[in-house]
Amino acid sequence: MQEMKQSESEPQQRYSPAEIEPRWQAKWDADATLYSAEGHDSGKPKYYVLEMLPYPSGALHMGHVRNYAIGDALARFMWMRGYNVLHPMGWDAFGLPAENAALKNNTPPREWTLKNIAAMRKQMQRMGLSYDWSTEVTTCLPDYYRWNQWIFLKMYEAGLAYRKKSKVNWCPQCATVLANEQVVNGCCWRHEDQIVEQRDLTQWFLRITKYADELLEGLDKLDGWPDKVRTMQRNWIGRSEGSLVDFAVDGNADTKITVFTTRVDTIFGATSVQVAPEHAVAKAFASEDPSLATQVEEMIEQQKKAREAGDLGAIEKHGVPTGRFAVNPFNGELVPIWVANYILADYGTGAIMSVPAHDERDFEFATKYGLPVKRVIAPNVDTAGLALPYTAEDDAVLIDSGEWTGENCLEAQEKMAAFAKVNGFGTATVTYRLKDWGVSRQRYWGTPIPMVYCQNGHEGVEPGGLVALRESDLPVILPPQIEITQQGGSPLGRVPEFVNTTCPVCSGPATRETDTMDTFVDSSWYFYRYTDAKNSTAPFASEKANYWFPIDQYIGGVEHAILHLIYSRFWTKVMRDIGLIVNDEPAARLFTQGMVVKDGAKMSKSKGNVVSPDLMIERYGADATRMYALFAAPPDRDLEWQEDGVAGISRFLAKVYRLSMKYKDVASSGDGELTATDKTLLRKLHQTIAKITQDFDGRWHFNTSISSIMILVNEISANEAAMDSGEISAPAVAAVFRALSQMLAPFAPFLASELWEEMGQAAPIFRQSWPVVDEELARESEIEIPVQANGKLVTVVKVAAGSDEAAVKAAALADAKVISRVDGKTIVKMIVVPGKLVNLVVK
């Protein structure tokens, strides 16, 4: 064969990402439509891929890069697979850090935030991330937050937004209220060592509990979400079926303790009623008994310390008898009332009936204080030798339980709940751990709540009463610059030009609500705005959202399983119910990437262990930096940061560059028929295409995808002499190098684009078709078959792919090791598992 002509300039070519990447980024920046989605009539299937939007803290670190590299690789792959792709980015721009920075640096939050956004956008562009910046969303700008206010008004009209005084979570460092979901092990979600206090405040709430059942049932349909996330949400919603039962205090029907129980069938075994230290009954008794008051205060302090330790469940259980009694409504028995430190006022009804024989916690308490233990449930009527506490429910029956004795537990629960309802002292009910979402924040940098208080009052509104603003009054603009302190409530309350306004109904004097909205409001629906980001008359056009939703692939950290993800599911259902959208869930598939770990801890600014991608790009290039983030570990596992790994990827890309530039002229013009001598290299090529395609379509083992590309490049390198001599044909060389560039495109888009152009191919590479697997070429000509004798491995034989059973047996029996193993013995049986195994049974 004729020797192959190589690129004459090859000896002078050297891989230089510092030259290649900025040149390509300039080309991409010059084309505003490069990453734009096509119209709804494109005829292509749609694909909406989204990474969770960042908080603009000032700079990206490698933890961010990993998240964005995953989404970017997927977007580029789906473009090459022929999809109409939406891949947007924006900024979760309101929030406490901007206020803290303002206090620290004397910089207005808006100025600080927008400056950070510009810096982070520049970093993202330098990384080569394929975002359509025409859809960019910035949540701190009025063109976005006016729609927070608009949706809030819709919720208010529907009875989903309301104001009430309640016990709330207060973070002293944040100087604001936290939602229940923002309290982690008794501490603030932002300040992990700050104990959250309980305060009584009047706050705005969103009625997320109205959707509790739907949020719970919807999890069964989200089979594209990780089981871990769905389990976390189920546990947080915490649905319990049971009964509410009233115990009259001292026999007085006007004073009662209501308990919630999932096991009303055990009520004949109740030997005490226990209330939380802050329960109204406990407070009433304490007001009459100074000694009891002292002990109740001690228990409140014990609960506070348990919160500080982050584990209320581990509190040493302690109680005190009140000397008062309550009446069990099912049998008329008097049971003592205790105050117990492990019962919380804000959980359930703040009171329980204690059934020591059939509850482990109650048994522990009764044993400690010598309370009676009365059996009322058993596996059968004969209770001799029954170990206590006995907590079975299925296949168990009631004993010593009046007219329900002998009943199955599950059946008795229904009958006894009905009996309580008929007799006016109880009812069947469902309770939830989930509480309504408190959205009031006593901070400046957030969305103003669009409500006012009419000072004079008017028909239907008392003086000082609440009035909702009109849609035409929106947006309520946040003052651009104010004095921010953490003293005396919301900073907005000290801005007269903001506070003082007129009532939209009577035009009389009014004052604005000075709390702002929780920033999780902003992130609960931002992904809908991406579909119509410049709409000035609505949050988005419904037809656009209905085309793109649900999100086909959402990518972000598992730490958002409760906060952001449950709120966004709630918000989706509300927008569906007010007619904005038709989908029930925001995202069909969710992927939670692992963390980037350095020095044994999650990479984060607060821990001071961040690695700047800018530094890595300067040293090794953006392609090597992002490719390492995908290669160093499976994307769902934690990645231990090693800079040497980035350097290794850079050396690999230099090898790809050298080989590709050497044969670029051949790859540009290599047309013609393939030859038999090409098949070994082409086999590895098509096996690699199949592997990467499978990884994208399946479990996203990008680390093995990149590894398979490395193996292919090693195979190419090993065949350099054959390519140089013409033993491998020009068409084969062209096929290999073109497909190599295409397979690199999702992972190393700068280098892939450079090589694609050098080979004279039409740009951009990620708008070209993904290479197609030739199954015939990918098939191995030979396969290896393990041969066992009596279950122990003897050898491995090679046979032609597709060999029949007779050929496999013949190859096994002809092997020298097999002959030696069976010499002098009888082959009783020979089992062949096609393509997998030969097992000899010999005696």
C-alpha positions in Angstrom: 0.0 0.0 0.0 1.1 3.6 -0.6 2.5 5.4 2.4 0.1 7.9 3.9 1.0 11.6 3.6 1.0 13.4 7.0 0.6 17.0 7.9 3.8 18.7 6.9 3.5 21.1 9.9 3.2 18.4 12.5 6.7 18.7 14.0 6.0 22.3 14.9 2.5 21.7 16.3 2.1 21.8 20.1 -1.0 21.7 22.2 -1.6 25.1 23.7 -5.0 25.5 25.4 -4.0 29.1 26.3 -4.1 29.8 22.5 -6.9 27.5 21.3 -9.5 28.1 24.0 -9.8 31.9 24.0 -9.9 31.9 20.2 -12.9 29.5 20.2 -14.6 31.3 23.0 -14.4 34.5 21.0 -16.1 32.7 18.1 -18.8 31.3 20.3 -19.4 34.7 22.0 -19.8 36.3 18.6 -22.8 34.0 17.7 -25.6 35.0 20.0 -27.8 32.1 18.7 -25.2 29.4 18.9 -26.7 27.8 22.0 -30.3 28.9 21.5 -33.1 26.5 21.4 -35.1 26.1 18.2 -38.8 26.9 17.8 -41.5 24.6 18.9 -42.1 23.7 15.3 -38.6 22.4 14.7 -39.8 18.9 14.2 -37.2 17.7 16.7 -37.9 16.1 20.1 -37.4 18.6 22.9 -34.9 18.2 25.7 -34.7 20.5 28.7 -31.5 20.0 30.6 -30.9 22.2 33.7 -28.3 22.6 36.5 -29.5 24.2 39.7 -28.8 28.0 39.5 -26.0 29.3 41.8 -25.9 32.0 44.4 -23.7 34.8 43.0 -21.2 34.7 45.8 -18.4 36.1 43.7 -16.5 33.1 42.3 -17.0 29.6 41.1 -15.0 26.7 42.7 -14.4 23.2 41.5 -17.6 22.0 43.2 -19.6 24.2 40.9 -17.6 23.1 37.9 -18.4 19.5 38.4 -22.1 20.2 38.4 -22.0 22.4 35.3 -19.6 20.0 33.4 -22.2 17.2 33.8 -25.0 19.3 32.4 -22.9 20.8 29.7 -21.7 17.4 28.5 -25.3 16.2 28.4 -26.6 19.3 26.5 -23.9 18.9 23.8 -24.5 15.2 23.5 -28.3 15.8 23.0 -27.7 18.4 20.4 -25.6 15.9 18.5 -28.3 13.3 18.9 -30.7 15.6 17.1 -32.7 17.1 19.9 -34.1 20.6 20.3 -32.2 21.5 23.5 -32.9 24.2 26.1 -29.9 24.8 28.4 -30.3 28.0 30.4 -28.5 29.6 33.4 -29.4 32.3 35.9 -28.7 33.6 39.4 -30.4 33.0 42.7 -29.5 36.6 43.6 -31.5 37.6 46.7 -30.5 36.4 50.2 -28.6 36.9 53.4 -25.0 36.7 52.2 -25.4 39.9 50.1 -26.6 41.7 53.2 -23.7 40.3 55.3 -21.3 41.4 52.6 -22.9 44.9 52.6 -22.4 45.1 56.4 -18.8 43.9 56.1 -17.7 45.9 53.0 -20.0 48.9 53.1 -21.2 47.9 49.6 -24.9 48.0 48.6 -26.3 44.4 48.1 -27.4 45.2 44.6 -24.0 46.5 43.6 -22.2 43.6 45.3 -24.6 41.0 43.7 -24.5 42.3 40.1 -20.7 42.6 40.2 -20.4 39.0 41.3 -22.8 37.9 38.6 -20.7 39.5 36.0 -17.6 37.8 37.3 -19.2 34.4 37.5 -20.7 34.7 34.1 -17.3 35.4 32.7 -15.9 32.3 34.5 -18.7 30.2 33.0 -18.0 31.5 29.5 -14.3 30.8 30.0 -15.2 27.2 30.9 -16.9 26.9 27.6 -20.3 26.1 29.1 -23.1 26.0 26.5 -25.7 28.3 28.1 -28.2 30.3 26.1 -27.6 33.7 27.8 -30.6 35.2 26.1 -32.7 33.3 28.6 -30.7 34.5 31.7 -32.7 35.1 34.8 -31.6 37.3 37.7 -33.9 36.9 40.7 -33.1 40.2 42.4 -34.2 42.3 39.4 -37.8 43.7 39.3 -38.5 42.0 35.9 -38.3 38.7 37.8 -39.5 39.4 41.4 -42.6 41.3 40.2 -43.8 37.8 39.3 -43.0 36.5 42.8 -45.4 39.2 44.0 -48.0 38.4 41.3 -48.0 34.7 42.2 -48.2 35.7 45.9 -51.3 37.7 45.2 -52.8 34.7 43.4 -52.1 32.6 46.4 -53.6 35.1 48.7 -56.8 35.2 46.5 -56.9 31.4 46.7 -56.4 31.3 50.5 -53.0 29.8 50.2 -51.1 32.8 51.6 -52.1 33.9 55.1 -50.8 35.8 58.1 -50.9 34.5 61.7 -49.1 34.7 65.0 -47.2 31.5 65.8 -44.1 30.1 67.3 -41.3 30.5 64.7 -37.7 29.5 64.3 -35.3 32.4 64.8 -31.6 32.5 63.9 -29.8 35.1 65.9 -27.0 35.3 63.4 -29.3 35.7 60.4 -31.6 38.0 62.5 -34.6 36.5 60.8 -37.1 33.7 60.8 -36.3 30.3 59.3 -38.8 27.8 57.8 -39.0 24.4 59.5 -37.1 23.0 56.5 -34.2 25.4 57.2 -33.6 24.1 60.6 -31.1 21.2 60.6 -30.5 19.2 63.8 -31.7 22.2 65.8 -29.3 24.6 64.0 -29.5 27.2 61.2 -29.0 25.7 57.7 -26.6 28.5 56.9 -24.8 28.7 60.3 -24.3 25.1 61.3 -23.3 25.9 64.9 -26.0 28.4 65.6 -28.8 27.1 67.7 -32.2 28.2 66.5 -34.5 29.9 69.0 -38.3 29.8 69.3 -40.1 33.1 69.1 -43.7 34.2 68.9 -44.1 36.4 65.8 -46.8 37.3 63.3 -45.7 35.9 60.0 -46.8 35.2 56.4 -47.3 31.5 55.6 -48.0 29.6 52.4 -50.4 26.7 52.8 -48.2 23.9 51.5 -50.0 21.5 53.8 -53.0 21.7 51.4 -50.9 19.7 48.9 -49.4 17.3 51.5 -51.2 14.2 50.1 -50.5 15.2 46.5 -46.8 15.8 47.3 -46.6 12.4 48.9 -48.5 10.5 46.2 -46.6 12.2 43.4 -43.3 10.7 44.7 -44.5 7.3 43.5 -44.5 8.7 39.9 -41.1 10.2 40.1 -39.2 7.0 39.1 -36.5 9.2 37.5 -35.6 10.7 40.9 -33.1 9.0 43.2 -34.7 6.8 45.8 -32.8 8.7 48.6 -34.4 12.0 47.7 -37.9 10.5 47.5 -37.4 8.8 50.9 -36.2 12.1 52.4 -39.3 13.9 51.1 -41.6 11.1 52.3 -40.1 11.3 55.8 -40.4 15.1 55.8 -44.0 15.1 54.8 -44.5 12.5 57.5 -48.1 11.3 56.9 -49.7 9.4 59.8 -53.2 8.0 60.0 -54.8 7.8 63.4 -57.3 9.3 65.8 -57.7 12.4 67.8 -59.2 11.6 71.3 -60.2 14.1 74.0 -59.4 13.3 77.6 -61.4 15.6 80.0 -59.2 17.2 82.7 -60.5 16.3 86.2 -63.7 15.2 84.5 -64.5 18.7 83.3 -65.7 18.5 79.8 -64.8 22.2 79.2 -61.1 21.5 79.8 -59.6 18.7 77.8 -56.3 17.3 76.5 -56.5 16.2 72.9 -54.1 13.5 72.0 -53.2 12.1 68.6 -52.6 8.3 68.4 -52.0 5.9 65.5 -53.1 3.1 67.9 -56.4 4.0 69.3 -56.9 0.2 69.6 -54.5 0.3 72.6 -56.4 3.1 74.5 -57.6 0.7 77.2 -54.0 0.2 78.1 -53.4 4.0 78.7 -52.0 4.5 82.2 -51.2 8.2 81.9 -51.6 11.3 79.7 -48.4 13.3 79.2 -48.2 16.9 77.9 -45.3 19.1 76.6 -43.9 21.6 79.1 -45.3 24.5 76.9 -48.7 22.9 76.6 -51.6 25.2 77.7 -52.7 22.7 80.3 -49.1 22.5 81.7 -48.9 26.3 81.9 -52.3 26.5 83.6 -51.3 23.9 86.2 -47.9 25.6 86.7 -49.6 28.9 87.3 -51.3 27.4 90.4 -48.3 25.4 91.6 -44.9 27.2 92.1 -43.1 23.9 92.6 -44.5 22.5 89.3 -43.7 25.8 87.6 -40.0 25.4 88.5 -39.9 21.9 87.2 -41.7 22.8 84.0 -39.2 25.6 83.4 -36.4 23.1 83.9 -37.9 20.8 81.3 -38.1 23.7 78.8 -34.4 24.3 79.4 -33.7 20.6 78.9 -35.4 20.8 75.5 -33.4 23.8 74.6 -30.2 22.1 75.4 -31.3 19.0 73.4 -31.9 21.3 70.4 -28.4 22.7 70.9 -27.0 19.2 70.9 -28.9 18.7 67.6 -30.8 15.6 68.7 -34.1 16.0 70.5 -34.7 12.3 70.1 -31.7 11.5 72.3 -33.0 13.5 75.3 -32.9 11.7 78.6 -36.6 11.3 79.2 -37.8 13.0 82.3 -41.3 13.8 83.7 -43.2 15.2 86.6 -46.7 14.3 87.8 -49.1 17.2 88.1 -51.3 15.6 90.7 -54.2 16.1 88.4 -56.1 13.4 86.4 -57.8 13.0 83.1 -60.7 10.7 82.1 -60.2 8.0 79.5 -63.4 8.5 77.4 -63.5 4.8 76.4 -63.7 3.3 79.9 -64.1 6.2 82.3 -60.9 5.5 84.1 -58.9 8.3 85.7 -55.3 8.5 84.5 -52.7 10.8 85.9 -51.5 13.8 83.9 -47.7 14.2 83.6 -45.5 16.8 82.1 -42.7 15.2 80.0 -39.6 16.8 78.5 -39.5 14.6 75.4 -42.9 15.8 74.2 -42.8 18.9 72.0 -45.5 21.6 71.9 -45.3 22.0 68.2 -45.4 18.3 67.3 -48.9 16.8 66.9 -51.1 18.1 69.6 -48.3 18.5 72.2 -49.8 15.6 74.2 -49.9 11.8 74.2 -51.6 9.0 75.9 -49.0 6.7 77.3 -49.5 2.9 76.7 -46.4 1.3 78.2 -47.3 -2.3 77.3 -47.4 -1.5 73.6 -44.9 1.3 72.9 -41.2 1.2 73.5 -40.9 4.8 74.5 -43.8 4.6 76.9 -42.5 1.4 78.4 -39.1 3.1 79.1 -40.9 6.0 80.8 -43.2 3.8 82.8 -40.4 1.6 84.0 -38.4 4.7 85.1 -41.3 6.1 87.1 -43.1 3.0 88.2 -46.3 3.6 86.3 -48.7 0.7 85.7 -48.2 -1.5 82.6 -51.5 -2.9 81.3 -51.6 -5.4 78.4 -54.5 -4.9 76.0 -53.0 -6.3 72.7 -51.8 -9.9 72.2 -51.1 -12.3 69.3 -54.0 -14.4 70.7 -56.2 -14.5 73.8 -53.6 -16.5 75.8 -51.1 -13.8 76.9 -48.9 -16.0 79.1 -45.2 -15.3 78.5 -45.9 -12.3 76.3 -42.8 -10.1 76.2 -43.4 -6.4 76.7 -43.7 -4.0 75.1 -45.6 -5.8 72.4 -46.0 -3.6 69.4 -47.5 -5.9 66.7 -50.5 -4.7 64.8 -51.1 -7.2 62.0 -52.5 -10.5 63.1 -53.0 -9.2 66.7 -56.2 -8.9 68.7 -57.5 -6.8 71.6 -57.8 -8.1 75.1 -59.4 -6.5 78.2 -60.8 -3.8 75.9 -64.5 -3.8 76.7 -66.8 -4.5 73.7 -63.8 -4.6 71.3 -62.1 -7.5 73.1 -61.2 -10.2 70.5 -61.3 -7.7 67.6 -58.4 -7.6 65.1 -56.3 -4.5 65.8 -56.7 -2.9 62.3 -60.5 -3.5 62.3 -60.8 -2.2 65.9 -59.0 1.0 65.0 -61.7 1.9 62.4 -64.6 0.9 64.7 -63.2 2.7 67.8 -62.5 5.9 65.8 -66.1 5.8 64.6 -67.3 5.3 68.1 -65.4 8.3 69.4 -66.8 10.5 66.6 -70.4 9.3 67.3 -70.0 10.1 71.0 -68.3 13.4 70.5 -64.9 12.9 72.0 -62.8 12.1 69.0 -62.4 11.4 65.3 -60.3 9.6 62.8 -57.7 11.9 61.3 -54.5 12.3 59.3 -51.6 14.3 60.6 -48.4 15.4 58.9 -44.9 16.3 60.0 -45.0 18.9 57.2 -46.0 22.4 58.4 -47.0 25.4 56.4 -44.1 27.3 54.8 -43.2 30.4 56.8 -42.0 32.9 54.1 -41.6 36.1 56.1 -38.1 37.3 56.5 -37.0 40.3 58.6 -34.3 41.3 56.1 -33.8 43.8 53.3 -32.5 41.9 50.4 -35.5 40.0 49.2 -38.8 40.3 47.4 -41.2 42.9 49.0 -44.5 41.3 50.0 -47.2 43.1 48.1 -49.6 43.8 51.0 -50.4 47.1 52.8 -52.2 48.0 56.0 -55.0 50.6 55.5 -54.7 53.1 58.4 -58.3 54.4 58.3 -60.0 51.2 57.2 -62.9 51.0 54.8 -65.8 48.7 54.1 -64.8 45.1 55.0 -61.4 46.3 56.4 -60.9 47.5 60.0 -58.3 50.3 60.6 -54.9 48.8 60.3 -56.3 45.9 58.3 -54.7 44.0 55.5 -55.3 45.0 51.9 -53.8 43.2 48.8 -52.2 45.4 46.1 -53.6 45.4 42.6 -51.7 43.7 39.8 -51.3 47.2 38.3 -49.4 48.3 41.4 -46.6 45.7 40.7 -43.8 45.5 41.1 -43.3 46.9 44.5 -39.7 48.1 44.0 -37.1 47.3 46.7 -35.3 50.6 47.6 -31.9 50.4 45.8 -29.8 51.4 48.8 -30.7 51.7 52.5 -28.9 51.5 55.8 -28.8 47.9 56.8 -28.7 46.9 60.5 -29.6 43.8 62.3 -31.5 45.6 65.0 -35.2 46.3 65.5 -37.0 44.2 62.8 -36.9 44.6 59.1 -34.6 47.3 57.7 -37.4 48.3 55.3 -39.4 49.5 58.3 -36.9 52.4 58.8 -37.4 53.7 55.2 -40.4 56.1 55.4 -40.6 56.6 51.6 -41.0 52.8 51.2 -43.3 52.2 54.2 -45.8 55.1 53.6 -48.2 54.6 50.7 -51.9 54.7 49.9 -54.5 52.1 50.1 -55.4 50.7 46.7 -59.1 50.5 47.7 -59.9 53.8 49.5 -56.8 55.8 48.5 -56.3 56.7 52.2 -53.0 56.4 54.1 -51.5 53.0 54.3 -48.2 51.3 55.3 -46.5 48.6 53.4 -45.6 45.1 54.7 -41.9 45.4 55.6 -41.0 41.7 55.7 -39.5 40.3 52.5 -40.1 36.8 51.1 -37.9 33.8 51.8 -35.4 33.4 49.0 -36.6 29.9 48.3 -39.6 31.6 46.7 -37.2 32.8 44.0 -35.9 29.3 43.2 -39.2 27.6 43.4 -40.2 28.6 39.8 -37.2 30.1 38.1 -37.0 27.3 35.6 -40.4 28.2 34.1 -39.2 31.8 33.6 -36.3 30.5 31.4 -38.8 29.4 28.8 -39.9 33.0 28.3 -37.4 35.2 30.2 -38.2 38.5 28.5 -42.0 38.4 29.0 -43.2 41.7 30.5 -46.9 40.9 30.7 -46.9 37.5 32.4 -44.5 35.2 34.4 -44.2 33.3 31.1 -46.4 32.2 28.2 -48.2 29.1 29.1 -47.7 27.5 25.6 -44.0 27.9 25.9 -43.8 26.3 29.4 -46.1 23.5 28.4 -43.9 22.7 25.4 -40.7 22.5 27.5 -42.0 21.0 30.7 -41.4 18.8 32.6 -37.6 19.4 32.7 -36.1 16.3 31.1 -33.0 16.3 33.3 -32.4 18.3 36.5 -29.0 18.3 38.1 -28.0 19.4 41.5 -26.9 18.5 45.0 -28.8 16.1 47.3 -28.6 18.8 50.0 -31.6 20.5 48.3 -33.8 17.4 48.6 -36.0 19.0 51.3 -35.7 22.7 50.8 -35.7 23.6 47.2 -37.1 20.5 45.7 -40.1 20.1 47.9 -40.9 23.9 47.5 -40.6 23.7 43.7 -42.9 20.8 43.6 -45.5 22.7 45.7 -45.1 25.8 43.5 -45.6 23.7 40.4 -48.9 22.4 41.7 -50.1 25.9 42.6 -49.3 27.3 39.2 -51.1 24.3 37.6 -54.2 25.1 39.7 -54.3 28.8 38.7 -54.0 27.7 35.1 -50.5 28.7 34.2 -49.2 25.2 33.3 -50.5 21.7 32.8 -47.8 19.6 34.3 -47.9 18.2 37.9 -44.2 18.0 38.6 -41.3 20.2 37.6 -38.7 17.6 36.6 -39.1 14.1 35.1 -35.5 13.1 36.1 -33.3 14.3 38.8 -29.6 13.6 39.2 -27.7 14.4 42.4 -24.0 14.7 41.8 -21.4 13.9 44.5 -19.4 16.5 46.3 -15.9 17.7 45.5 -13.9 17.0 48.6 -10.6 18.5 49.6 -8.7 18.0 52.8 -11.4 15.7 54.1 -14.3 18.2 53.8 -16.8 19.4 51.2 -15.2 22.1 49.1 -16.8 25.4 50.1 -15.9 29.0 50.8 -17.0 28.7 54.4 -14.4 25.9 55.0 -11.7 27.8 53.2 -10.7 24.8 51.0 -11.9 25.9 47.6 -9.9 25.5 44.4 -10.4 28.2 41.8 -11.1 26.9 38.3 -9.4 30.1 37.1 -6.1 28.8 38.4 -6.6 25.4 36.9 -7.5 26.9 33.6 -4.4 29.1 33.6 -2.2 26.0 34.2 -4.0 23.3 32.2 -6.9 24.8 30.2 -10.6 24.6 30.6 -11.0 21.3 28.8 -8.6 19.5 31.1 -10.2 21.1 34.2 -13.8 20.1 33.3 -12.8 16.8 31.9 -11.0 15.9 35.2 -14.2 16.7 37.1 -16.0 14.1 35.0 -13.2 11.5 34.9 -11.9 11.4 38.5 -15.0 9.6 39.9 -18.5 8.5 38.9 -20.7 11.6 38.9 -22.9 10.4 41.7 -19.9 9.7 44.0 -17.8 12.2 45.9 -14.6 13.3 44.1 -11.4 13.7 46.1 -9.6 16.6 44.6 -6.1 16.0 43.2 -4.5 18.6 41.0 -2.1 15.9 39.6 -5.2 14.4 38.0 -5.9 17.6 36.0 -2.3 17.6 34.9 -2.7 14.0 33.7 -5.8 14.9 31.7 -3.8 17.8 30.1 -1.1 15.4 29.0 -3.7 13.1 27.5 -5.3 15.9 25.5 -1.8 16.9 24.3 -1.4 13.4 23.0 -4.8 13.6 21.2 -3.8 16.9 19.7 -0.4 15.5 18.5 -1.9 12.5 16.8 -4.9 14.4 15.3 -2.7 17.1 13.9 -0.3 14.6 12.5 -3.1 13.0 10.5 -5.4 15.9 10.0 -4.9 16.1 6.2 -5.7 12.4 5.9 -8.8 12.9 8.0 -9.8 15.8 5.8 -9.7 13.9 2.5 -9.7 10.2 3.5 -12.6 8.8 1.4 -12.8 5.4 -0.2 -13.3 1.8 0.6 -12.2 0.2 3.9 -9.9 -2.8 3.8 -9.7 -5.9 5.9 -6.5 -4.6 7.6 -8.6 -1.7 9.0 -10.9 -3.8 11.1 -8.9 -4.0 14.4 -8.7 -0.3 14.8 -12.2 0.3 13.6 -13.5 -2.4 16.0 -12.1 -0.5 18.9 -13.5 2.8 17.5 -17.1 1.4 17.2 -16.8 -0.3 20.6 -15.9 3.1 22.1 -18.8 4.8 20.3 -21.2 2.1 21.7 -19.8 2.5 25.2 -20.1 6.3 25.4 -23.6 6.3 23.8 -24.7 3.7 26.4 -23.2 5.7 29.2 -25.1 8.9 28.2 -28.3 6.9 27.8 -27.9 5.0 31.0 -26.1 5.6 34.3 -23.8 8.5 33.2 -20.5 6.7 33.9 -18.6 9.5 32.3 -15.4 8.4 34.1 -15.5 5.1 32.1 -16.6 7.0 28.9 -13.4 9.1 29.1 -11.4 6.0 30.1 -12.7 4.3 26.9 -11.6 7.3 24.8 -8.1 6.9 26.4 -8.0 3.3 25.5 -9.0 4.1 21.9 -6.2 6.8 21.7 -3.7 4.2 23.0 -4.9 1.9 20.2 -4.4 4.7 17.7 -0.9 5.4 19.0 0.0 1.7 18.8 -1.1 1.7 15.1 0.9 4.8 14.1 3.4 2.8 12.1 0.6 0.9 10.3 -1.1 4.2 9.5 2.2 5.8 8.3 2.9 2.8 6.0 -0.6 2.8 4.5 -1.4 -0.6 6.0 -4.4 1.1 7.6 -6.3 2.9 4.9 -7.0 6.6 4.6 -10.7 6.1 5.0 -10.2 4.2 8.2 -7.9 6.9 9.6 -10.4 9.6 8.6 -13.3 7.7 10.3 -11.2 7.2 13.5 -10.1 10.8 13.9 -13.4 12.4 13.0 -15.3 10.2 15.4 -12.7 10.8 18.1 -13.3 14.5 17.8 -17.0 14.0 18.0 -16.8 11.8 21.1 -14.5 14.4 22.8 -16.9 17.2 22.0 -19.2 16.8 25.1 -16.2 16.6 27.4 -13.5 18.8 25.8 -15.4 21.2 23.5 -12.5 23.6 22.8 -10.1 20.9 21.6 -12.8 19.0 19.8 -13.8 22.1 17.9 -10.2 22.9 17.0 -9.5 19.4 15.6 -12.8 19.3 13.8 -12.0 22.6 12.0 -8.4 21.5 11.3 -9.9 18.4 9.5 -11.9 20.7 7.3 -15.3 19.7 8.8 -18.4 22.0 9.1 -18.6 23.8 12.4 -19.9 23.8 15.1 -19.0 20.2 15.9 -21.8 19.8 18.5 -24.4 20.6 15.9 -23.1 17.6 13.8 -24.6 14.1 14.2 -23.3 11.9 16.9 -21.3 9.0 15.3 -23.4 5.9 14.7 -22.3 2.4 15.9 -21.6 -0.1 13.2 -22.6 -3.3 15.1 -20.8 -5.5 12.6 -17.5 -3.6 13.0 -17.9 -3.4 16.8 -18.3 -7.2 17.1 -15.2 -9.0 18.4 -13.7 -11.5 15.9 -12.6 -13.6 18.8 -13.9 -14.0 22.3 -12.4 -15.5 25.4 -14.2 -18.4 27.2 -13.3 -19.6 30.7 -13.0 -23.4 31.0 -13.7 -25.0 34.4 -13.2 -28.5 35.7 -15.6 -29.4 38.6 -16.2 -25.7 39.1 -12.5 -24.6 39.3 -11.0 -22.5 36.6 -8.5 -24.4 34.4 -7.8 -22.0 31.5 -9.3 -19.5 29.1 -9.6 -20.4 25.4 -10.1 -18.1 22.4 -12.8 -18.9 19.8 -14.2 -17.1 16.9 -17.1 -14.9 17.8 -20.4 -16.7 17.1 -18.9 -20.2 17.4 -21.4 -22.9 17.9 -21.3 -25.3 20.8 -19.4 -28.0 19.0 -16.6 -25.6 18.1 -16.4 -24.3 21.7 -16.2 -27.9 23.1 -13.5 -28.8 20.5 -11.4 -25.7 21.5 -11.7 -26.5 25.2 -10.8 -30.2 24.8 -7.8 -29.3 22.6 -6.2 -27.0 25.2 -3.1 -28.3 26.8 -4.1 -27.4 30.3 -7.5 -29.1 30.0 -5.8 -32.2 28.5 -3.5 -32.3 31.5 -6.3 -31.8 34.0 -8.5 -34.6 32.6 -5.7 -37.1 31.8 -6.7 -40.5 33.3 -10.1 -39.3 34.3 -13.6 -39.6 32.8 -15.5 -36.6 31.5 -19.0 -37.3 32.9 -20.6 -34.1 31.6 -19.6 -31.1 29.6 -21.8 -27.9 30.0 -21.5 -25.0 27.6 -23.0 -21.6 28.4 -22.9 -19.9 25.0 -20.4 -17.1 24.8 -19.7 -17.3 28.6 -18.4 -20.6 30.1 -17.4 -24.2 29.6 -17.6 -26.5 32.7 -16.3 -30.1 32.7 -17.6 -32.6 35.3 -14.8 -35.2 35.6 -14.2 -38.2 37.8 
